[in-house]
Amino acid sequence: MRADLVVGSRFPDLVLPDHRRTPVQLSKLADGYPLVVSFYRGYW
């Protein structure tokens, strides 16, 4: 586990691609509300 990922701390403000491969910044997506980030395997 990374040292900067600690339970209860803020998640790093990442920029990730959405389903259309458009970059999305997590802080703009959340717009001040709590956010759950879930990663899943797209192809089995």
PDB file of N, CA, C and O in Angstrom:
ATOM      1  N   MET A   1       0.837  -1.169   0.000  1.00  0.00           N
ATOM      2  CA  MET A   1       0.000   0.000   0.000  1.00  0.00           C
ATOM      3  C   MET A   1       0.891   1.244   0.000  1.00  0.00           C
ATOM      4  O   MET A   1       1.989   1.243   0.555  1.00  0.00           O
ATOM      5  N   ARG A   2       0.401   2.276  -0.620  1.00  0.00           N
ATOM      6  CA  ARG A   2       1.152   3.526  -0.659  1.00  0.00           C
ATOM      7  C   ARG A   2       1.076   4.228   0.686  1.00  0.00           C
ATOM      8  O   ARG A   2       0.065   4.140   1.384  1.00  0.00           O
ATOM      9  N   ALA A   3       2.145   4.923   1.047  1.00  0.00           N
ATOM     10  CA  ALA A   3       2.205   5.610   2.337  1.00  0.00           C
ATOM     11  C   ALA A   3       1.226   6.778   2.420  1.00  0.00           C
ATOM     12  O   ALA A   3       0.792   7.134   3.516  1.00  0.00           O
ATOM     13  N   ASP A   4       0.867   7.387   1.276  1.00  0.00           N
ATOM     14  CA  ASP A   4      -0.031   8.547   1.307  1.00  0.00           C
ATOM     15  C   ASP A   4      -1.508   8.154   1.280  1.00  0.00           C
ATOM     16  O   ASP A   4      -2.370   9.029   1.364  1.00  0.00           O
ATOM     17  N   LEU A   5      -1.824   6.856   1.164  1.00  0.00           N
ATOM     18  CA  LEU A   5      -3.209   6.387   1.209  1.00  0.00           C
ATOM     19  C   LEU A   5      -3.483   5.803   2.595  1.00  0.00           C
ATOM     20  O   LEU A   5      -3.183   4.642   2.870  1.00  0.00           O
ATOM     21  N   VAL A   6      -4.059   6.635   3.453  1.00  0.00           N
ATOM     22  CA  VAL A   6      -4.325   6.260   4.829  1.00  0.00           C
ATOM     23  C   VAL A   6      -5.823   6.372   5.072  1.00  0.00           C
ATOM     24  O   VAL A   6      -6.453   7.332   4.627  1.00  0.00           O
ATOM     25  N   VAL A   7      -6.397   5.404   5.772  1.00  0.00           N
ATOM     26  CA  VAL A   7      -7.821   5.439   6.096  1.00  0.00           C
ATOM     27  C   VAL A   7      -8.152   6.735   6.814  1.00  0.00           C
ATOM     28  O   VAL A   7      -7.493   7.107   7.785  1.00  0.00           O
ATOM     29  N   GLY A   8      -9.185   7.421   6.326  1.00  0.00           N
ATOM     30  CA  GLY A   8      -9.631   8.672   6.930  1.00  0.00           C
ATOM     31  C   GLY A   8      -8.980   9.918   6.368  1.00  0.00           C
ATOM     32  O   GLY A   8      -9.410  11.030   6.672  1.00  0.00           O
ATOM     33  N   SER A   9      -7.941   9.752   5.546  1.00  0.00           N
ATOM     34  CA  SER A   9      -7.288  10.927   4.952  1.00  0.00           C
ATOM     35  C   SER A   9      -7.930  11.240   3.601  1.00  0.00           C
ATOM     36  O   SER A   9      -8.723  10.455   3.080  1.00  0.00           O
ATOM     37  N   ARG A  10      -7.580  12.383   3.053  1.00  0.00           N
ATOM     38  CA  ARG A  10      -8.124  12.778   1.748  1.00  0.00           C
ATOM     39  C   ARG A  10      -7.465  11.974   0.638  1.00  0.00           C
ATOM     40  O   ARG A  10      -6.266  11.697   0.673  1.00  0.00           O
ATOM     41  N   PHE A  11      -8.274  11.608  -0.342  1.00  0.00           N
ATOM     42  CA  PHE A  11      -7.780  10.888  -1.512  1.00  0.00           C
ATOM     43  C   PHE A  11      -7.065  11.883  -2.429  1.00  0.00           C
ATOM     44  O   PHE A  11      -7.529  13.015  -2.564  1.00  0.00           O
ATOM     45  N   PRO A  12      -5.961  11.504  -3.058  1.00  0.00           N
ATOM     46  CA  PRO A  12      -5.280  12.420  -3.984  1.00  0.00           C
ATOM     47  C   PRO A  12      -6.226  12.871  -5.103  1.00  0.00           C
ATOM     48  O   PRO A  12      -7.038  12.082  -5.585  1.00  0.00           O
ATOM     49  N   ASP A  13      -6.120  14.121  -5.507  1.00  0.00           N
ATOM     50  CA  ASP A  13      -6.981  14.676  -6.560  1.00  0.00           C
ATOM     51  C   ASP A  13      -6.450  14.228  -7.921  1.00  0.00           C
ATOM     52  O   ASP A  13      -5.666  14.931  -8.558  1.00  0.00           O
ATOM     53  N   LEU A  14      -6.887  13.063  -8.347  1.00  0.00           N
ATOM     54  CA  LEU A  14      -6.412  12.465  -9.588  1.00  0.00           C
ATOM     55  C   LEU A  14      -7.211  12.942 -10.790  1.00  0.00           C
ATOM     56  O   LEU A  14      -8.341  13.413 -10.664  1.00  0.00           O
ATOM     57  N   VAL A  15      -6.600  12.810 -11.948  1.00  0.00           N
ATOM     58  CA  VAL A  15      -7.293  13.007 -13.222  1.00  0.00           C
ATOM     59  C   VAL A  15      -7.294  11.654 -13.904  1.00  0.00           C
ATOM     60  O   VAL A  15      -6.240  11.105 -14.225  1.00  0.00           O
ATOM     61  N   LEU A  16      -8.500  11.119 -14.126  1.00  0.00           N
ATOM     62  CA  LEU A  16      -8.659   9.793 -14.722  1.00  0.00           C
ATOM     63  C   LEU A  16      -9.564   9.883 -15.942  1.00  0.00           C
ATOM     64  O   LEU A  16     -10.420  10.766 -16.008  1.00  0.00           O
ATOM     65  N   PRO A  17      -9.395   8.989 -16.909  1.00  0.00           N
ATOM     66  CA  PRO A  17     -10.284   9.000 -18.068  1.00  0.00           C
ATOM     67  C   PRO A  17     -11.644   8.382 -17.730  1.00  0.00           C
ATOM     68  O   PRO A  17     -11.725   7.413 -16.976  1.00  0.00           O
ATOM     69  N   ASP A  18     -12.706   8.952 -18.295  1.00  0.00           N
ATOM     70  CA  ASP A  18     -14.037   8.363 -18.126  1.00  0.00           C
ATOM     71  C   ASP A  18     -14.268   7.316 -19.211  1.00  0.00           C
ATOM     72  O   ASP A  18     -13.333   6.946 -19.921  1.00  0.00           O
ATOM     73  N   HIS A  19     -15.486   6.842 -19.344  1.00  0.00           N
ATOM     74  CA  HIS A  19     -15.775   5.781 -20.307  1.00  0.00           C
ATOM     75  C   HIS A  19     -15.615   6.215 -21.763  1.00  0.00           C
ATOM     76  O   HIS A  19     -15.567   5.374 -22.661  1.00  0.00           O
ATOM     77  N   ARG A  20     -15.531   7.537 -22.001  1.00  0.00           N
ATOM     78  CA  ARG A  20     -15.285   8.054 -23.353  1.00  0.00           C
ATOM     79  C   ARG A  20     -13.837   8.489 -23.534  1.00  0.00           C
ATOM     80  O   ARG A  20     -13.477   9.083 -24.550  1.00  0.00           O
ATOM     81  N   ARG A  21     -13.009   8.181 -22.529  1.00  0.00           N
ATOM     82  CA  ARG A  21     -11.588   8.539 -22.499  1.00  0.00           C
ATOM     83  C   ARG A  21     -11.348  10.037 -22.378  1.00  0.00           C
ATOM     84  O   ARG A  21     -10.290  10.534 -22.764  1.00  0.00           O
ATOM     85  N   THR A  22     -12.326  10.752 -21.844  1.00  0.00           N
ATOM     86  CA  THR A  22     -12.186  12.177 -21.576  1.00  0.00           C
ATOM     87  C   THR A  22     -11.626  12.335 -20.161  1.00  0.00           C
ATOM     88  O   THR A  22     -12.172  11.753 -19.224  1.00  0.00           O
ATOM     89  N   PRO A  23     -10.547  13.111 -19.982  1.00  0.00           N
ATOM     90  CA  PRO A  23      -9.983  13.281 -18.640  1.00  0.00           C
ATOM     91  C   PRO A  23     -10.979  13.977 -17.706  1.00  0.00           C
ATOM     92  O   PRO A  23     -11.604  14.972 -18.072  1.00  0.00           O
ATOM     93  N   VAL A  24     -11.114  13.429 -16.488  1.00  0.00           N
ATOM     94  CA  VAL A  24     -12.012  13.981 -15.479  1.00  0.00           C
ATOM     95  C   VAL A  24     -11.238  14.109 -14.177  1.00  0.00           C
ATOM     96  O   VAL A  24     -10.632  13.144 -13.710  1.00  0.00           O
ATOM     97  N   GLN A  25     -11.259  15.313 -13.587  1.00  0.00           N
ATOM     98  CA  GLN A  25     -10.598  15.537 -12.304  1.00  0.00           C
ATOM     99  C   GLN A  25     -11.576  15.188 -11.186  1.00  0.00           C
ATOM    100  O   GLN A  25     -12.721  15.642 -11.199  1.00  0.00           O
ATOM    101  N   LEU A  26     -11.130  14.382 -10.216  1.00  0.00           N
ATOM    102  CA  LEU A  26     -12.017  13.893  -9.172  1.00  0.00           C
ATOM    103  C   LEU A  26     -12.664  15.016  -8.374  1.00  0.00           C
ATOM    104  O   LEU A  26     -13.845  14.924  -8.039  1.00  0.00           O
ATOM    105  N   SER A  27     -11.927  16.067  -8.064  1.00  0.00           N
ATOM    106  CA  SER A  27     -12.493  17.163  -7.278  1.00  0.00           C
ATOM    107  C   SER A  27     -13.616  17.869  -8.030  1.00  0.00           C
ATOM    108  O   SER A  27     -14.576  18.319  -7.404  1.00  0.00           O
ATOM    109  N   LYS A  28     -13.525  17.977  -9.334  1.00  0.00           N
ATOM    110  CA  LYS A  28     -14.592  18.605 -10.120  1.00  0.00           C
ATOM    111  C   LYS A  28     -15.793  17.676 -10.243  1.00  0.00           C
ATOM    112  O   LYS A  28     -16.934  18.136 -10.281  1.00  0.00           O
ATOM    113  N   LEU A  29     -15.545  16.387 -10.305  1.00  0.00           N
ATOM    114  CA  LEU A  29     -16.617  15.417 -10.390  1.00  0.00           C
ATOM    115  C   LEU A  29     -17.424  15.382  -9.088  1.00  0.00           C
ATOM    116  O   LEU A  29     -18.651  15.293  -9.119  1.00  0.00           O
ATOM    117  N   ALA A  30     -16.738  15.453  -7.955  1.00  0.00           N
ATOM    118  CA  ALA A  30     -17.398  15.408  -6.653  1.00  0.00           C
ATOM    119  C   ALA A  30     -18.093  16.726  -6.330  1.00  0.00           C
ATOM    120  O   ALA A  30     -19.130  16.726  -5.665  1.00  0.00           O
ATOM    121  N   ASP A  31     -17.545  17.838  -6.784  1.00  0.00           N
ATOM    122  CA  ASP A  31     -18.118  19.168  -6.557  1.00  0.00           C
ATOM    123  C   ASP A  31     -18.402  19.419  -5.075  1.00  0.00           C
ATOM    124  O   ASP A  31     -19.445  19.973  -4.727  1.00  0.00           O
ATOM    125  N   GLY A  32     -17.471  19.010  -4.199  1.00  0.00           N
ATOM    126  CA  GLY A  32     -17.599  19.271  -2.773  1.00  0.00           C
ATOM    127  C   GLY A  32     -18.353  18.216  -1.992  1.00  0.00           C
ATOM    128  O   GLY A  32     -18.421  18.302  -0.765  1.00  0.00           O
ATOM    129  N   TYR A  33     -18.919  17.228  -2.654  1.00  0.00           N
ATOM    130  CA  TYR A  33     -19.661  16.162  -1.986  1.00  0.00           C
ATOM    131  C   TYR A  33     -18.774  14.930  -1.812  1.00  0.00           C
ATOM    132  O   TYR A  33     -17.759  14.799  -2.496  1.00  0.00           O
ATOM    133  N   PRO A  34     -19.144  14.031  -0.910  1.00  0.00           N
ATOM    134  CA  PRO A  34     -18.370  12.786  -0.771  1.00  0.00           C
ATOM    135  C   PRO A  34     -18.385  12.001  -2.084  1.00  0.00           C
ATOM    136  O   PRO A  34     -19.364  12.043  -2.829  1.00  0.00           O
ATOM    137  N   LEU A  35     -17.313  11.300  -2.354  1.00  0.00           N
ATOM    138  CA  LEU A  35     -17.178  10.574  -3.611  1.00  0.00           C
ATOM    139  C   LEU A  35     -16.634   9.177  -3.337  1.00  0.00           C
ATOM    140  O   LEU A  35     -15.701   9.016  -2.549  1.00  0.00           O
ATOM    141  N   VAL A  36     -17.205   8.179  -3.976  1.00  0.00           N
ATOM    142  CA  VAL A  36     -16.708   6.814  -3.889  1.00  0.00           C
ATOM    143  C   VAL A  36     -16.076   6.475  -5.229  1.00  0.00           C
ATOM    144  O   VAL A  36     -16.710   6.613  -6.276  1.00  0.00           O
ATOM    145  N   VAL A  37     -14.838   6.036  -5.194  1.00  0.00           N
ATOM    146  CA  VAL A  37     -14.123   5.646  -6.412  1.00  0.00           C
ATOM    147  C   VAL A  37     -14.007   4.132  -6.415  1.00  0.00           C
ATOM    148  O   VAL A  37     -13.491   3.538  -5.469  1.00  0.00           O
ATOM    149  N   SER A  38     -14.483   3.519  -7.472  1.00  0.00           N
ATOM    150  CA  SER A  38     -14.466   2.058  -7.584  1.00  0.00           C
ATOM    151  C   SER A  38     -13.754   1.671  -8.875  1.00  0.00           C
ATOM    152  O   SER A  38     -14.075   2.180  -9.949  1.00  0.00           O
ATOM    153  N   PHE A  39     -12.808   0.787  -8.763  1.00  0.00           N
ATOM    154  CA  PHE A  39     -12.084   0.296  -9.930  1.00  0.00           C
ATOM    155  C   PHE A  39     -12.542  -1.135 -10.197  1.00  0.00           C
ATOM    156  O   PHE A  39     -12.695  -1.930  -9.270  1.00  0.00           O
ATOM    157  N   TYR A  40     -12.754  -1.447 -11.442  1.00  0.00           N
ATOM    158  CA  TYR A  40     -13.170  -2.798 -11.789  1.00  0.00           C
ATOM    159  C   TYR A  40     -12.516  -3.209 -13.094  1.00  0.00           C
ATOM    160  O   TYR A  40     -12.085  -2.371 -13.886  1.00  0.00           O
ATOM    161  N   ARG A  41     -12.452  -4.462 -13.293  1.00  0.00           N
ATOM    162  CA  ARG A  41     -11.860  -5.019 -14.506  1.00  0.00           C
ATOM    163  C   ARG A  41     -12.901  -4.992 -15.604  1.00  0.00           C
ATOM    164  O   ARG A  41     -13.977  -5.570 -15.447  1.00  0.00           O
ATOM    165  N   GLY A  42     -12.607  -4.339 -16.706  1.00  0.00           N
ATOM    166  CA  GLY A  42     -13.581  -4.146 -17.766  1.00  0.00           C
ATOM    167  C   GLY A  42     -13.817  -5.351 -18.649  1.00  0.00           C
ATOM    168  O   GLY A  42     -14.933  -5.537 -19.134  1.00  0.00           O
ATOM    169  N   TYR A  43     -12.828  -6.160 -18.872  1.00  0.00           N
ATOM    170  CA  TYR A  43     -12.958  -7.319 -19.735  1.00  0.00           C
ATOM    171  C   TYR A  43     -12.537  -8.562 -18.980  1.00  0.00           C
ATOM    172  O   TYR A  43     -11.480  -8.567 -18.350  1.00  0.00           O
ATOM    173  N   TRP A  44     -13.321  -9.593 -19.027  1.00  0.00           N
ATOM    174  CA  TRP A  44     -13.014 -10.834 -18.315  1.00  0.00           C
ATOM    175  C   TRP A  44     -12.404 -11.756 -19.261  1.00  0.00           C
ATOM    176  O   TRP A  44     -12.055 -12.878 -18.892  1.00  0.00           O
TER     177      TRP A  44
END
